[in-house]
Amino acid sequence: MPLVTTGELITSAASTHQALAAFNVITLEHAEAIATGAERANSPAVLQISENAVKFHGGNLLAVAAAAAAVARASSAPLSLHLDHVVSVDLLHAAHEAGFSSAMFDASKLSYEDNVKATAEAVRWGHERGIWIEAELGKVGGKDGEAPLDAHAPGVRTDPQEAAAYVAATGIDALAVAVGSSHAMTERTAALDHTLIARLKEAVQVPLVLHGSSGVPDEEIRRAVASGMVKINVGTALNTAFTGAVRAYLEANPSTVDPRKYIAPGREAMSATVAHFLTTIG
């Protein structure tokens, strides 16, 4: 079916007090697994490509975006294309031509004042082209090899009053918040601050986004959605499933040289993981 916009999917989820899952695409097999998992769960989903994934593909955004979009259009599930954790303004500006309906502009490492300025400009640029813009306030941690942060350390979690001011000053369409999760977790042990999620929900008028959901247990995710989270980002869980299945196949079949033999179970493991997360968030 035709690509759906992320904004449409988010609006639909929020209107029914549900959530939308977004999965990171690194390879063609990731995109195929996300589409298959969404079809199995009879659910919409977001295929998101990060700046790091674009770098992995030699900086060729158009090629990886075209591949993901082709997979999405061939699927019977409602799928959108999202550019994730964009630091480069040039890459953000390439999103429109590449067919993205949304982007997460990441100025979280800047000072608050510079973050607001850069993000407001990204929003202005995006809205002129119909692109939905997500941004981050707080420190989720674990990105680009950083150590996971203590979610209870001072200054780490997102402050509701600051969040309200940030949303008003930037005009963003969604806000990624730090509430206890961390990027790149391979074990699902994160404990979220559900009281804070509820306070943030009351403080801001845009959908809340949970990054680092791979490390969050199922029941914590369900509670987070009930407390007000609308977009649930999943990346590492797919890689963990893929790598585990590939490793098991090669250990059992050490003479295999045809990559299709071990990539297929890896892709299937990712599909099952996608379907599980989609079923979990309902």
C-alpha positions as YAML, in Angstrom:
chain: A
units: angstrom
residues:
- id: 1
  name: MET
  ca: [0.00, 0.00, 0.00]
- id: 2
  name: PRO
  ca: [1.17, 3.62, -0.33]
- id: 3
  name: LEU
  ca: [3.39, 5.02, 2.40]
- id: 4
  name: VAL
  ca: [1.45, 6.61, 5.25]
- id: 5
  name: THR
  ca: [2.80, 9.70, 7.00]
- id: 6
  name: THR
  ca: [4.14, 9.35, 10.53]
- id: 7
  name: GLY
  ca: [1.96, 12.27, 11.58]
- id: 8
  name: GLU
  ca: [-1.16, 10.41, 10.47]
- id: 9
  name: LEU
  ca: [-0.16, 7.25, 12.35]
- id: 10
  name: ILE
  ca: [0.71, 9.18, 15.51]
- id: 11
  name: THR
  ca: [-2.53, 11.16, 15.41]
- id: 12
  name: SER
  ca: [-4.54, 7.97, 14.99]
- id: 13
  name: ALA
  ca: [-2.75, 6.24, 17.88]
- id: 14
  name: ALA
  ca: [-3.07, 9.24, 20.21]
- id: 15
  name: SER
  ca: [-6.77, 9.66, 19.44]
- id: 16
  name: THR
  ca: [-7.46, 6.15, 20.76]
- id: 17
  name: HIS
  ca: [-4.98, 6.32, 23.68]
- id: 18
  name: GLN
  ca: [-2.76, 3.76, 22.01]
- id: 19
  name: ALA
  ca: [0.86, 3.82, 20.87]
- id: 20
  name: LEU
  ca: [2.80, 3.46, 17.64]
- id: 21
  name: ALA
  ca: [5.99, 1.39, 17.46]
- id: 22
  name: ALA
  ca: [8.96, 2.59, 15.41]
- id: 23
  name: PHE
  ca: [11.73, 0.16, 14.43]
- id: 24
  name: ASN
  ca: [15.25, 0.95, 13.27]
- id: 25
  name: VAL
  ca: [16.30, -0.12, 9.79]
- id: 26
  name: ILE
  ca: [19.95, -0.94, 9.13]
- id: 27
  name: THR
  ca: [19.77, -3.47, 6.29]
- id: 28
  name: LEU
  ca: [17.18, -4.46, 3.71]
- id: 29
  name: GLU
  ca: [16.42, -7.47, 5.91]
- id: 30
  name: HIS
  ca: [15.50, -5.15, 8.79]
- id: 31
  name: ALA
  ca: [12.94, -3.39, 6.58]
- id: 32
  name: GLU
  ca: [11.53, -6.71, 5.35]
- id: 33
  name: ALA
  ca: [11.28, -8.03, 8.90]
- id: 34
  name: ILE
  ca: [9.47, -4.92, 10.13]
- id: 35
  name: ALA
  ca: [6.95, -5.12, 7.30]
- id: 36
  name: THR
  ca: [6.35, -8.83, 7.88]
- id: 37
  name: GLY
  ca: [6.03, -8.37, 11.65]
- id: 38
  name: ALA
  ca: [3.54, -5.54, 11.19]
- id: 39
  name: GLU
  ca: [1.47, -7.69, 8.84]
- id: 40
  name: ARG
  ca: [1.45, -10.56, 11.34]
- id: 41
  name: ALA
  ca: [0.35, -8.26, 14.14]
- id: 42
  name: ASN
  ca: [-2.15, -6.47, 11.88]
- id: 43
  name: SER
  ca: [-0.66, -3.21, 13.04]
- id: 44
  name: PRO
  ca: [0.86, -0.02, 11.63]
- id: 45
  name: ALA
  ca: [4.53, 0.70, 12.27]
- id: 46
  name: VAL
  ca: [7.31, 3.14, 11.47]
- id: 47
  name: LEU
  ca: [10.48, 2.22, 9.58]
- id: 48
  name: GLN
  ca: [13.12, 4.58, 10.89]
- id: 49
  name: ILE
  ca: [16.61, 5.10, 9.52]
- id: 50
  name: SER
  ca: [19.13, 6.79, 11.79]
- id: 51
  name: GLU
  ca: [22.01, 9.04, 10.83]
- id: 52
  name: ASN
  ca: [24.34, 6.24, 11.98]
- id: 53
  name: ALA
  ca: [22.64, 3.80, 9.58]
- id: 54
  name: VAL
  ca: [23.09, 6.28, 6.75]
- id: 55
  name: LYS
  ca: [26.80, 6.52, 7.61]
- id: 56
  name: PHE
  ca: [27.00, 2.71, 7.56]
- id: 57
  name: HIS
  ca: [25.74, 2.84, 3.97]
- id: 58
  name: GLY
  ca: [28.44, 5.28, 2.95]
- id: 59
  name: GLY
  ca: [26.30, 8.35, 3.50]
- id: 60
  name: ASN
  ca: [23.92, 7.34, 0.70]
- id: 61
  name: LEU
  ca: [20.55, 8.30, 2.16]
- id: 62
  name: LEU
  ca: [18.64, 8.00, -1.11]
- id: 63
  name: ALA
  ca: [19.63, 4.37, -1.64]
- id: 64
  name: VAL
  ca: [18.73, 3.06, 1.82]
- id: 65
  name: ALA
  ca: [15.56, 5.18, 1.93]
- id: 66
  name: ALA
  ca: [14.45, 3.94, -1.49]
- id: 67
  name: ALA
  ca: [14.95, 0.32, -0.42]
- id: 68
  name: ALA
  ca: [12.96, 0.78, 2.80]
- id: 69
  name: ALA
  ca: [10.21, 2.68, 1.00]
- id: 70
  name: ALA
  ca: [9.93, -0.04, -1.65]
- id: 71
  name: VAL
  ca: [9.49, -2.68, 1.06]
- id: 72
  name: ALA
  ca: [6.88, -0.53, 2.81]
- id: 73
  name: ARG
  ca: [4.88, 0.04, -0.37]
- id: 74
  name: ALA
  ca: [4.84, -3.70, -1.10]
- id: 75
  name: SER
  ca: [3.41, -4.42, 2.36]
- id: 76
  name: SER
  ca: [-0.26, -4.66, 3.30]
- id: 77
  name: ALA
  ca: [0.48, -2.94, 6.64]
- id: 78
  name: PRO
  ca: [0.29, 0.87, 7.08]
- id: 79
  name: LEU
  ca: [3.94, 1.92, 7.28]
- id: 80
  name: SER
  ca: [5.75, 5.25, 7.36]
- id: 81
  name: LEU
  ca: [9.34, 6.34, 6.81]
- id: 82
  name: HIS
  ca: [11.13, 8.32, 9.55]
- id: 83
  name: LEU
  ca: [14.66, 9.75, 9.71]
- id: 84
  name: ASP
  ca: [15.97, 9.18, 13.24]
- id: 85
  name: HIS
  ca: [18.54, 10.95, 15.45]
- id: 86
  name: VAL
  ca: [19.59, 13.46, 12.81]
- id: 87
  name: VAL
  ca: [22.42, 15.71, 13.97]
- id: 88
  name: SER
  ca: [23.51, 16.92, 10.53]
- id: 89
  name: VAL
  ca: [21.41, 19.76, 9.14]
- id: 90
  name: ASP
  ca: [22.45, 18.75, 5.63]
- id: 91
  name: LEU
  ca: [21.09, 15.24, 6.21]
- id: 92
  name: LEU
  ca: [17.85, 16.67, 7.60]
- id: 93
  name: HIS
  ca: [17.49, 18.78, 4.47]
- id: 94
  name: ALA
  ca: [17.90, 15.66, 2.33]
- id: 95
  name: ALA
  ca: [14.89, 14.03, 4.03]
- id: 96
  name: HIS
  ca: [12.28, 15.65, 1.83]
- id: 97
  name: GLU
  ca: [13.75, 14.50, -1.48]
- id: 98
  name: ALA
  ca: [14.32, 11.01, -0.03]
- id: 99
  name: GLY
  ca: [10.62, 10.58, 0.77]
- id: 100
  name: PHE
  ca: [10.57, 10.88, 4.56]
- id: 101
  name: SER
  ca: [7.41, 12.26, 6.16]
- id: 102
  name: SER
  ca: [9.09, 12.81, 9.53]
- id: 103
  name: ALA
  ca: [12.43, 13.26, 11.23]
- id: 104
  name: MET
  ca: [13.85, 13.31, 14.74]
- id: 105
  name: PHE
  ca: [16.23, 16.28, 14.93]
- id: 106
  name: ASP
  ca: [18.70, 15.59, 17.72]
- id: 107
  name: ALA
  ca: [20.22, 18.70, 19.27]
- id: 108
  name: SER
  ca: [20.22, 17.14, 22.75]
- id: 109
  name: LYS
  ca: [24.00, 17.48, 23.19]
- id: 110
  name: LEU
  ca: [23.81, 21.26, 22.80]
- id: 111
  name: SER
  ca: [23.11, 23.71, 25.60]
- id: 112
  name: TYR
  ca: [19.43, 24.30, 26.25]
- id: 113
  name: GLU
  ca: [19.50, 27.67, 24.49]
- id: 114
  name: ASP
  ca: [21.33, 26.33, 21.43]
- id: 115
  name: ASN
  ca: [19.09, 23.26, 21.37]
- id: 116
  name: VAL
  ca: [16.01, 25.48, 21.24]
- id: 117
  name: LYS
  ca: [17.46, 27.67, 18.49]
- id: 118
  name: ALA
  ca: [18.59, 24.79, 16.28]
- id: 119
  name: THR
  ca: [15.42, 22.78, 16.80]
- id: 120
  name: ALA
  ca: [13.12, 25.73, 16.11]
- id: 121
  name: GLU
  ca: [14.92, 26.26, 12.81]
- id: 122
  name: ALA
  ca: [14.58, 22.54, 11.97]
- id: 123
  name: VAL
  ca: [10.86, 22.75, 12.74]
- id: 124
  name: ARG
  ca: [10.44, 25.84, 10.56]
- id: 125
  name: TRP
  ca: [12.21, 24.10, 7.68]
- id: 126
  name: GLY
  ca: [10.28, 20.86, 8.15]
- id: 127
  name: HIS
  ca: [6.84, 22.39, 8.47]
- id: 128
  name: GLU
  ca: [7.33, 24.38, 5.27]
- id: 129
  name: ARG
  ca: [7.70, 20.99, 3.54]
- id: 130
  name: GLY
  ca: [5.09, 19.04, 5.46]
- id: 131
  name: ILE
  ca: [7.63, 17.12, 7.53]
- id: 132
  name: TRP
  ca: [6.70, 16.15, 11.11]
- id: 133
  name: ILE
  ca: [9.55, 16.92, 13.54]
- id: 134
  name: GLU
  ca: [10.44, 15.09, 16.76]
- id: 135
  name: ALA
  ca: [13.11, 16.35, 19.17]
- id: 136
  name: GLU
  ca: [14.68, 15.25, 22.45]
- id: 137
  name: LEU
  ca: [14.97, 16.90, 25.85]
- id: 138
  name: GLY
  ca: [16.81, 15.17, 28.66]
- id: 139
  name: LYS
  ca: [19.55, 12.53, 28.46]
- id: 140
  name: VAL
  ca: [18.48, 9.07, 27.38]
- id: 141
  name: GLY
  ca: [22.08, 7.82, 27.15]
- id: 142
  name: GLY
  ca: [23.64, 4.77, 25.54]
- id: 143
  name: LYS
  ca: [23.85, 6.31, 22.06]
- id: 144
  name: ASP
  ca: [27.01, 5.97, 19.93]
- id: 145
  name: GLY
  ca: [28.77, 3.76, 22.44]
- id: 146
  name: GLU
  ca: [28.08, 6.00, 25.44]
- id: 147
  name: ALA
  ca: [27.56, 4.25, 28.75]
- id: 148
  name: PRO
  ca: [23.94, 4.04, 29.91]
- id: 149
  name: LEU
  ca: [23.07, 6.86, 32.28]
- id: 150
  name: ASP
  ca: [21.71, 6.61, 35.78]
- id: 151
  name: ALA
  ca: [18.10, 7.61, 35.15]
- id: 152
  name: HIS
  ca: [17.88, 9.04, 38.67]
- id: 153
  name: ALA
  ca: [20.98, 11.25, 38.49]
- id: 154
  name: PRO
  ca: [20.40, 15.01, 38.68]
- id: 155
  name: GLY
  ca: [19.79, 16.60, 35.28]
- id: 156
  name: VAL
  ca: [19.24, 13.32, 33.45]
- id: 157
  name: ARG
  ca: [15.48, 12.97, 33.47]
- id: 158
  name: THR
  ca: [13.29, 15.41, 31.55]
- id: 159
  name: ASP
  ca: [11.81, 18.18, 33.68]
- id: 160
  name: PRO
  ca: [8.08, 18.78, 32.95]
- id: 161
  name: GLN
  ca: [8.25, 22.56, 33.25]
- id: 162
  name: GLU
  ca: [11.31, 22.77, 31.02]
- id: 163
  name: ALA
  ca: [9.61, 20.39, 28.58]
- id: 164
  name: ALA
  ca: [6.56, 22.64, 28.35]
- id: 165
  name: ALA
  ca: [8.75, 25.67, 27.68]
- id: 166
  name: TYR
  ca: [10.81, 23.73, 25.13]
- id: 167
  name: VAL
  ca: [7.75, 22.58, 23.17]
- id: 168
  name: ALA
  ca: [6.33, 26.10, 23.14]
- id: 169
  name: ALA
  ca: [9.64, 27.64, 22.02]
- id: 170
  name: THR
  ca: [10.41, 25.14, 19.26]
- id: 171
  name: GLY
  ca: [7.01, 24.16, 17.87]
- id: 172
  name: ILE
  ca: [7.96, 20.46, 17.64]
- id: 173
  name: ASP
  ca: [5.40, 17.80, 16.82]
- id: 174
  name: ALA
  ca: [6.60, 15.21, 19.36]
- id: 175
  name: LEU
  ca: [9.00, 15.11, 22.29]
- id: 176
  name: ALA
  ca: [11.41, 12.30, 23.17]
- id: 177
  name: VAL
  ca: [11.88, 12.27, 26.94]
- id: 178
  name: ALA
  ca: [14.28, 10.70, 29.43]
- id: 179
  name: VAL
  ca: [12.25, 8.67, 31.92]
- id: 180
  name: GLY
  ca: [14.48, 5.70, 32.75]
- id: 181
  name: SER
  ca: [15.30, 3.92, 29.48]
- id: 182
  name: SER
  ca: [18.64, 3.89, 27.66]
- id: 183
  name: HIS
  ca: [19.75, 3.22, 24.11]
- id: 184
  name: ALA
  ca: [21.58, -0.01, 23.18]
- id: 185
  name: MET
  ca: [20.40, -2.12, 26.12]
- id: 186
  name: THR
  ca: [20.61, -5.85, 25.35]
- id: 187
  name: GLU
  ca: [18.74, -6.92, 28.50]
- id: 188
  name: ARG
  ca: [15.19, -5.79, 29.27]
- id: 189
  name: THR
  ca: [15.75, -4.53, 32.79]
- id: 190
  name: ALA
  ca: [14.94, -0.80, 32.61]
- id: 191
  name: ALA
  ca: [12.50, 0.57, 35.19]
- id: 192
  name: LEU
  ca: [10.57, 3.61, 33.99]
- id: 193
  name: ASP
  ca: [9.39, 6.55, 36.07]
- id: 194
  name: HIS
  ca: [5.66, 6.33, 35.37]
- id: 195
  name: THR
  ca: [4.84, 9.23, 37.67]
- id: 196
  name: LEU
  ca: [7.15, 11.42, 35.60]
- id: 197
  name: ILE
  ca: [5.59, 10.18, 32.35]
- id: 198
  name: ALA
  ca: [2.15, 11.19, 33.63]
- id: 199
  name: ARG
  ca: [3.47, 14.61, 34.69]
- id: 200
  name: LEU
  ca: [5.06, 15.14, 31.28]
- id: 201
  name: LYS
  ca: [1.81, 14.11, 29.61]
- id: 202
  name: GLU
  ca: [0.01, 16.81, 31.59]
- id: 203
  name: ALA
  ca: [2.70, 19.42, 30.93]
- id: 204
  name: VAL
  ca: [3.04, 19.19, 27.14]
- id: 205
  name: GLN
  ca: [0.49, 19.11, 24.37]
- id: 206
  name: VAL
  ca: [2.45, 16.96, 21.90]
- id: 207
  name: PRO
  ca: [2.93, 13.17, 21.81]
- id: 208
  name: LEU
  ca: [5.68, 11.71, 24.01]
- id: 209
  name: VAL
  ca: [8.31, 9.37, 22.59]
- id: 210
  name: LEU
  ca: [10.14, 6.60, 24.44]
- id: 211
  name: HIS
  ca: [13.63, 5.95, 23.09]
- id: 212
  name: GLY
  ca: [15.61, 2.88, 24.18]
- id: 213
  name: SER
  ca: [12.54, 0.65, 24.43]
- id: 214
  name: SER
  ca: [14.56, -2.49, 23.62]
- id: 215
  name: GLY
  ca: [15.67, -2.52, 27.26]
- id: 216
  name: VAL
  ca: [12.20, -2.03, 28.72]
- id: 217
  name: PRO
  ca: [10.16, -5.08, 29.88]
- id: 218
  name: ASP
  ca: [6.75, -5.70, 28.33]
- id: 219
  name: GLU
  ca: [4.74, -4.67, 31.38]
- id: 220
  name: GLU
  ca: [6.77, -1.46, 31.75]
- id: 221
  name: ILE
  ca: [6.00, -0.62, 28.12]
- id: 222
  name: ARG
  ca: [2.29, -1.25, 28.65]
- id: 223
  name: ARG
  ca: [2.30, 0.99, 31.73]
- id: 224
  name: ALA
  ca: [4.22, 3.67, 29.81]
- id: 225
  name: VAL
  ca: [1.57, 3.68, 27.08]
- id: 226
  name: ALA
  ca: [-1.17, 3.88, 29.71]
- id: 227
  name: SER
  ca: [0.70, 6.80, 31.33]
- id: 228
  name: GLY
  ca: [0.95, 8.74, 28.07]
- id: 229
  name: MET
  ca: [3.71, 7.47, 25.77]
- id: 230
  name: VAL
  ca: [2.61, 7.49, 22.13]
- id: 231
  name: LYS
  ca: [5.69, 6.52, 20.07]
- id: 232
  name: ILE
  ca: [7.80, 3.55, 21.17]
- id: 233
  name: ASN
  ca: [11.25, 3.28, 19.54]
- id: 234
  name: VAL
  ca: [12.87, -0.16, 19.17]
- id: 235
  name: GLY
  ca: [16.28, -0.85, 17.64]
- id: 236
  name: THR
  ca: [18.71, -3.02, 19.59]
- id: 237
  name: ALA
  ca: [16.13, -5.76, 20.18]
- id: 238
  name: LEU
  ca: [16.05, -6.44, 16.44]
- id: 239
  name: ASN
  ca: [19.83, -6.66, 16.26]
- id: 240
  name: THR
  ca: [19.95, -8.97, 19.27]
- id: 241
  name: ALA
  ca: [17.39, -11.30, 17.67]
- id: 242
  name: PHE
  ca: [19.14, -11.24, 14.29]
- id: 243
  name: THR
  ca: [22.61, -11.87, 15.66]
- id: 244
  name: GLY
  ca: [21.43, -14.64, 17.98]
- id: 245
  name: ALA
  ca: [19.71, -16.50, 15.15]
- id: 246
  name: VAL
  ca: [22.65, -16.11, 12.78]
- id: 247
  name: ARG
  ca: [25.12, -17.23, 15.45]
- id: 248
  name: ALA
  ca: [23.01, -20.31, 16.27]
- id: 249
  name: TYR
  ca: [22.74, -21.28, 12.61]
- id: 250
  name: LEU
  ca: [26.47, -20.94, 11.97]
- id: 251
  name: GLU
  ca: [27.36, -22.87, 15.11]
- id: 252
  name: ALA
  ca: [25.09, -25.70, 13.93]
- id: 253
  name: ASN
  ca: [26.25, -25.43, 10.32]
- id: 254
  name: PRO
  ca: [29.89, -24.27, 10.43]
- id: 255
  name: SER
  ca: [30.62, -25.12, 6.78]
- id: 256
  name: THR
  ca: [27.88, -22.80, 5.42]
- id: 257
  name: VAL
  ca: [29.12, -20.07, 3.06]
- id: 258
  name: ASP
  ca: [25.85, -19.01, 1.41]
- id: 259
  name: PRO
  ca: [24.71, -15.93, 3.41]
- id: 260
  name: ARG
  ca: [21.08, -16.58, 2.49]
- id: 261
  name: LYS
  ca: [21.15, -19.69, 4.67]
- id: 262
  name: TYR
  ca: [21.89, -17.78, 7.87]
- id: 263
  name: ILE
  ca: [20.37, -14.40, 7.01]
- id: 264
  name: ALA
  ca: [16.94, -16.01, 6.56]
- id: 265
  name: PRO
  ca: [16.64, -17.21, 10.19]
- id: 266
  name: GLY
  ca: [18.03, -13.86, 11.33]
- id: 267
  name: ARG
  ca: [15.35, -12.01, 9.40]
- id: 268
  name: GLU
  ca: [12.67, -14.34, 10.76]
- id: 269
  name: ALA
  ca: [13.86, -13.71, 14.31]
- id: 270
  name: MET
  ca: [13.54, -9.97, 13.73]
- id: 271
  name: SER
  ca: [10.03, -10.42, 12.31]
- id: 272
  name: ALA
  ca: [8.97, -12.31, 15.42]
- id: 273
  name: THR
  ca: [10.46, -9.58, 17.62]
- id: 274
  name: VAL
  ca: [8.59, -6.86, 15.71]
- id: 275
  name: ALA
  ca: [5.30, -8.75, 16.03]
- id: 276
  name: HIS
  ca: [5.91, -9.24, 19.75]
- id: 277
  name: PHE
  ca: [6.50, -5.54, 20.42]
- id: 278
  name: LEU
  ca: [3.47, -4.56, 18.34]
- id: 279
  name: THR
  ca: [1.30, -7.03, 20.21]
- id: 280
  name: THR
  ca: [2.70, -5.80, 23.53]
- id: 281
  name: ILE
  ca: [1.71, -2.18, 22.92]
- id: 282
  name: GLY
  ca: [-1.69, -3.30, 21.67]
...
